[in-house]
Amino acid sequence: SALWHRIDYCCVAFNMKDLPWWKQLLLSLYWFSQSSFSAACLVILLPYQVKLMVGEEAKGRILGVCVLIGAIGSAVSAPIFGHVSDLSHSRFGRRKPYIVIGFLTCIGTYVGMAFCTTPSLLYLLMTCWGVNAITGSIGISAYNALIPDLVPVHQRGAASGWMGIMTMLGYCLGAGALGFMVEKTGVLPIYMLLIGLNVACLIATLASFTEYQ
């Protein structure tokens, strides 16, 4: 029953083993790639693409709409998908299926956004960004639950610290280093680089732990 499942889960949580620092790092590695993508999109890629489509004067208004769509999509969907993953259990684990499904659905939006550089594709770009915010919440809401699921209470501060480091490094790459590329390469190579980075980091993170089923 659901009651015994929760009791069993509490027993597992009470008996959690300490995680070495390198496992805490790997657990946070996927957040590095996700932060890189978010920063690159909001600071570099979306502004560059919208400017190509509508010009400098209308860029601010269109970007504002894009950010609003993404924020509303995430705010509505994240609590729902997080709650659904709380209630789930399978032989693949509670969180892993949602992390993988969320990532795979986001790949389609990444590819769609990568080819949106002409005015006729403006609404496709905005749609892809909105869908990305919603489908991304499938994986991110489950991913954010991994620390309380897998890390002992006395190590959660350290694990959160690794998450913070990965966030800042992701911002540095996405909003900083990649900004020097866009004028020379266009957006497509950057999107492909970010997709490859996300795949590599996701595999490394998922391979680093076995979760309670």
C-alpha positions as a Markdown table, in Angstrom:
| # | Residue | x | y | z |
|---|---|---|---|---|
| 1 | Ser | 0.0 | 0.0 | 0.0 |
| 2 | Ala | 1.0 | 3.6 | -0.3 |
| 3 | Leu | 1.4 | 3.9 | 3.5 |
| 4 | Trp | 3.8 | 0.9 | 3.7 |
| 5 | His | 5.7 | 2.3 | 0.7 |
| 6 | Arg | 6.2 | 5.6 | 2.5 |
| 7 | Ile | 7.3 | 3.9 | 5.7 |
| 8 | Asp | 9.7 | 1.7 | 3.8 |
| 9 | Tyr | 11.1 | 4.8 | 2.1 |
| 10 | Cys | 11.6 | 6.6 | 5.4 |
| 11 | Cys | 13.6 | 3.6 | 6.6 |
| 12 | Val | 15.8 | 3.8 | 3.6 |
| 13 | Ala | 16.3 | 7.5 | 4.1 |
| 14 | Phe | 17.3 | 7.0 | 7.7 |
| 15 | Asn | 19.9 | 4.5 | 6.7 |
| 16 | Met | 21.5 | 6.5 | 3.9 |
| 17 | Lys | 25.2 | 6.1 | 3.4 |
| 18 | Asp | 27.6 | 9.0 | 3.2 |
| 19 | Leu | 28.3 | 10.2 | -0.4 |
| 20 | Pro | 32.0 | 10.9 | -1.2 |
| 21 | Trp | 32.7 | 14.3 | -2.7 |
| 22 | Trp | 33.1 | 13.0 | -6.2 |
| 23 | Lys | 29.7 | 11.5 | -6.1 |
| 24 | Gln | 28.2 | 14.7 | -4.9 |
| 25 | Leu | 30.0 | 16.4 | -7.8 |
| 26 | Leu | 28.6 | 13.9 | -10.4 |
| 27 | Leu | 25.1 | 14.3 | -8.9 |
| 28 | Ser | 25.3 | 18.0 | -9.6 |
| 29 | Leu | 27.0 | 17.8 | -13.0 |
| 30 | Tyr | 23.7 | 17.8 | -14.9 |
| 31 | Trp | 22.9 | 21.1 | -13.4 |
| 32 | Phe | 26.1 | 22.5 | -15.0 |
| 33 | Ser | 24.8 | 21.7 | -18.5 |
| 34 | Gln | 21.3 | 22.9 | -17.7 |
| 35 | Ser | 22.6 | 26.2 | -16.3 |
| 36 | Ser | 24.8 | 26.6 | -19.4 |
| 37 | Phe | 21.8 | 26.2 | -21.7 |
| 38 | Ser | 19.5 | 28.5 | -19.7 |
| 39 | Ala | 22.2 | 31.2 | -19.5 |
| 40 | Ala | 23.1 | 30.9 | -23.2 |
| 41 | Cys | 19.5 | 31.1 | -24.3 |
| 42 | Leu | 18.5 | 34.1 | -22.1 |
| 43 | Val | 21.7 | 36.1 | -22.5 |
| 44 | Ile | 23.0 | 35.2 | -26.0 |
| 45 | Leu | 20.9 | 33.0 | -28.3 |
| 46 | Leu | 17.4 | 34.3 | -27.9 |
| 47 | Pro | 18.5 | 38.0 | -28.1 |
| 48 | Tyr | 20.6 | 37.3 | -31.1 |
| 49 | Gln | 17.9 | 35.3 | -32.9 |
| 50 | Val | 15.1 | 37.8 | -32.1 |
| 51 | Lys | 17.3 | 40.7 | -33.3 |
| 52 | Leu | 17.8 | 38.8 | -36.6 |
| 53 | Met | 14.0 | 38.3 | -36.9 |
| 54 | Val | 12.5 | 41.6 | -35.8 |
| 55 | Gly | 15.3 | 44.1 | -35.5 |
| 56 | Glu | 16.7 | 46.1 | -32.6 |
| 57 | Glu | 13.6 | 48.2 | -31.9 |
| 58 | Ala | 11.2 | 45.3 | -31.3 |
| 59 | Lys | 13.7 | 43.0 | -29.7 |
| 60 | Gly | 13.0 | 44.0 | -26.1 |
| 61 | Arg | 9.3 | 43.5 | -26.5 |
| 62 | Ile | 9.5 | 40.1 | -28.1 |
| 63 | Leu | 12.1 | 38.9 | -25.6 |
| 64 | Gly | 9.9 | 40.1 | -22.7 |
| 65 | Val | 7.1 | 37.9 | -24.1 |
| 66 | Cys | 9.4 | 34.9 | -24.5 |
| 67 | Val | 10.6 | 35.2 | -20.9 |
| 68 | Leu | 7.0 | 35.6 | -19.6 |
| 69 | Ile | 5.9 | 32.5 | -21.5 |
| 70 | Gly | 8.8 | 30.5 | -20.1 |
| 71 | Ala | 8.2 | 31.7 | -16.6 |
| 72 | Ile | 4.5 | 31.0 | -16.6 |
| 73 | Gly | 5.1 | 27.5 | -18.1 |
| 74 | Ser | 7.7 | 26.6 | -15.5 |
| 75 | Ala | 5.7 | 28.0 | -12.6 |
| 76 | Val | 2.6 | 26.0 | -13.5 |
| 77 | Ser | 4.2 | 22.8 | -14.6 |
| 78 | Ala | 7.1 | 22.3 | -12.1 |
| 79 | Pro | 4.9 | 21.7 | -8.9 |
| 80 | Ile | 2.7 | 19.3 | -10.9 |
| 81 | Phe | 5.4 | 17.2 | -12.3 |
| 82 | Gly | 7.4 | 17.2 | -9.0 |
| 83 | His | 4.3 | 15.9 | -7.2 |
| 84 | Val | 3.8 | 13.2 | -9.8 |
| 85 | Ser | 7.3 | 12.0 | -9.4 |
| 86 | Asp | 6.9 | 11.9 | -5.6 |
| 87 | Leu | 4.0 | 9.4 | -6.1 |
| 88 | Ser | 5.9 | 7.2 | -8.6 |
| 89 | His | 7.9 | 4.1 | -8.1 |
| 90 | Ser | 9.2 | 1.7 | -10.7 |
| 91 | Arg | 12.1 | -0.7 | -11.3 |
| 92 | Phe | 13.9 | 2.3 | -13.0 |
| 93 | Gly | 13.5 | 4.4 | -9.8 |
| 94 | Arg | 11.3 | 7.3 | -8.8 |
| 95 | Arg | 13.1 | 10.2 | -10.5 |
| 96 | Lys | 15.2 | 8.8 | -13.3 |
| 97 | Pro | 12.3 | 8.1 | -15.7 |
| 98 | Tyr | 11.1 | 11.7 | -15.4 |
| 99 | Ile | 14.6 | 13.1 | -15.8 |
| 100 | Val | 15.1 | 11.1 | -19.0 |
| 101 | Ile | 11.7 | 11.9 | -20.4 |
| 102 | Gly | 12.1 | 15.6 | -19.6 |
| 103 | Phe | 15.5 | 15.7 | -21.3 |
| 104 | Leu | 14.3 | 13.8 | -24.4 |
| 105 | Thr | 11.4 | 16.1 | -24.9 |
| 106 | Cys | 13.6 | 19.1 | -24.5 |
| 107 | Ile | 16.0 | 17.9 | -27.2 |
| 108 | Gly | 13.2 | 18.4 | -29.8 |
| 109 | Thr | 12.7 | 22.0 | -28.7 |
| 110 | Tyr | 16.5 | 22.7 | -28.7 |
| 111 | Val | 16.7 | 21.5 | -32.3 |
| 112 | Gly | 13.7 | 23.5 | -33.3 |
| 113 | Met | 15.1 | 26.7 | -31.8 |
| 114 | Ala | 18.4 | 26.1 | -33.4 |
| 115 | Phe | 16.9 | 26.6 | -36.9 |
| 116 | Cys | 14.8 | 29.7 | -36.1 |
| 117 | Thr | 16.7 | 32.5 | -37.6 |
| 118 | Thr | 14.3 | 34.1 | -40.1 |
| 119 | Pro | 11.3 | 36.3 | -39.4 |
| 120 | Ser | 8.8 | 33.7 | -40.6 |
| 121 | Leu | 9.9 | 31.4 | -37.8 |
| 122 | Leu | 9.5 | 33.8 | -34.9 |
| 123 | Tyr | 6.3 | 32.1 | -33.6 |
| 124 | Leu | 8.0 | 28.7 | -33.9 |
| 125 | Leu | 10.9 | 30.1 | -31.8 |
| 126 | Met | 8.5 | 31.4 | -29.1 |
| 127 | Thr | 6.5 | 28.1 | -29.2 |
| 128 | Cys | 9.6 | 26.0 | -28.8 |
| 129 | Trp | 10.8 | 28.1 | -25.8 |
| 130 | Gly | 7.4 | 27.8 | -24.1 |
| 131 | Val | 7.2 | 24.1 | -24.7 |
| 132 | Asn | 10.8 | 23.8 | -23.4 |
| 133 | Ala | 9.8 | 25.5 | -20.2 |
| 134 | Ile | 7.0 | 23.1 | -19.6 |
| 135 | Thr | 8.7 | 19.8 | -20.7 |
| 136 | Gly | 11.9 | 20.8 | -19.0 |
| 137 | Ser | 10.0 | 20.9 | -15.7 |
| 138 | Ile | 9.3 | 17.2 | -16.1 |
| 139 | Gly | 13.0 | 16.5 | -15.6 |
| 140 | Ile | 14.2 | 19.4 | -13.5 |
| 141 | Ser | 11.5 | 19.0 | -10.8 |
| 142 | Ala | 12.4 | 15.4 | -10.4 |
| 143 | Tyr | 16.2 | 16.1 | -10.6 |
| 144 | Asn | 15.9 | 18.7 | -7.9 |
| 145 | Ala | 14.6 | 16.0 | -5.6 |
| 146 | Leu | 17.7 | 13.9 | -5.8 |
| 147 | Ile | 19.5 | 15.7 | -3.0 |
| 148 | Pro | 16.9 | 15.0 | -0.3 |
| 149 | Asp | 16.3 | 11.5 | -1.8 |
| 150 | Leu | 20.0 | 10.4 | -1.9 |
| 151 | Val | 22.1 | 12.6 | 0.3 |
| 152 | Pro | 22.2 | 12.1 | 4.2 |
| 153 | Val | 20.9 | 15.1 | 6.2 |
| 154 | His | 24.4 | 16.0 | 7.5 |
| 155 | Gln | 25.8 | 16.2 | 3.9 |
| 156 | Arg | 23.0 | 18.1 | 2.2 |
| 157 | Gly | 24.7 | 21.5 | 2.8 |
| 158 | Ala | 27.9 | 20.2 | 1.0 |
| 159 | Ala | 25.8 | 18.7 | -1.8 |
| 160 | Ser | 23.9 | 22.0 | -2.2 |
| 161 | Gly | 27.3 | 23.7 | -2.4 |
| 162 | Trp | 28.3 | 21.5 | -5.3 |
| 163 | Met | 25.0 | 22.4 | -7.0 |
| 164 | Gly | 25.8 | 26.0 | -6.5 |
| 165 | Ile | 29.2 | 25.7 | -8.0 |
| 166 | Met | 27.8 | 23.9 | -11.0 |
| 167 | Thr | 25.2 | 26.6 | -11.4 |
| 168 | Met | 27.9 | 29.4 | -11.5 |
| 169 | Leu | 30.2 | 27.4 | -13.8 |
| 170 | Gly | 27.2 | 26.9 | -16.1 |
| 171 | Tyr | 26.5 | 30.6 | -16.2 |
| 172 | Cys | 30.1 | 31.4 | -16.9 |
| 173 | Leu | 30.1 | 29.0 | -19.9 |
| 174 | Gly | 26.6 | 29.8 | -21.2 |
| 175 | Ala | 26.6 | 33.6 | -20.7 |
| 176 | Gly | 30.3 | 34.2 | -21.0 |
| 177 | Ala | 32.5 | 32.0 | -23.1 |
| 178 | Leu | 29.8 | 31.1 | -25.7 |
| 179 | Gly | 29.1 | 34.8 | -26.2 |
| 180 | Phe | 32.4 | 35.1 | -28.1 |
| 181 | Met | 31.3 | 32.5 | -30.6 |
| 182 | Val | 27.9 | 33.6 | -31.8 |
| 183 | Glu | 28.9 | 36.4 | -34.1 |
| 184 | Lys | 31.5 | 34.1 | -35.8 |
| 185 | Thr | 29.6 | 30.8 | -35.9 |
| 186 | Gly | 25.9 | 31.6 | -35.7 |
| 187 | Val | 23.5 | 29.9 | -33.3 |
| 188 | Leu | 23.4 | 26.3 | -34.8 |
| 189 | Pro | 26.9 | 25.2 | -33.6 |
| 190 | Ile | 26.2 | 26.6 | -30.2 |
| 191 | Tyr | 23.0 | 24.7 | -29.9 |
| 192 | Met | 24.6 | 21.5 | -31.0 |
| 193 | Leu | 27.5 | 22.0 | -28.5 |
| 194 | Leu | 25.0 | 22.6 | -25.7 |
| 195 | Ile | 23.0 | 19.5 | -26.7 |
| 196 | Gly | 26.2 | 17.4 | -26.6 |
| 197 | Leu | 27.1 | 18.8 | -23.2 |
| 198 | Asn | 23.7 | 18.0 | -21.8 |
| 199 | Val | 23.8 | 14.5 | -23.1 |
| 200 | Ala | 27.3 | 13.9 | -21.6 |
| 201 | Cys | 26.4 | 15.4 | -18.2 |
| 202 | Leu | 23.1 | 13.6 | -18.0 |
| 203 | Ile | 24.8 | 10.2 | -18.6 |
| 204 | Ala | 27.5 | 11.0 | -16.0 |
| 205 | Thr | 24.9 | 12.0 | -13.4 |
| 206 | Leu | 22.5 | 9.1 | -14.0 |
| 207 | Ala | 25.4 | 6.6 | -13.9 |
| 208 | Ser | 26.6 | 8.0 | -10.5 |
| 209 | Phe | 23.7 | 6.8 | -8.3 |
| 210 | Thr | 21.2 | 4.0 | -7.8 |
| 211 | Glu | 18.0 | 5.4 | -6.3 |
| 212 | Tyr | 15.4 | 3.9 | -4.1 |
| 213 | Gln | 12.7 | 2.2 | -6.2 |
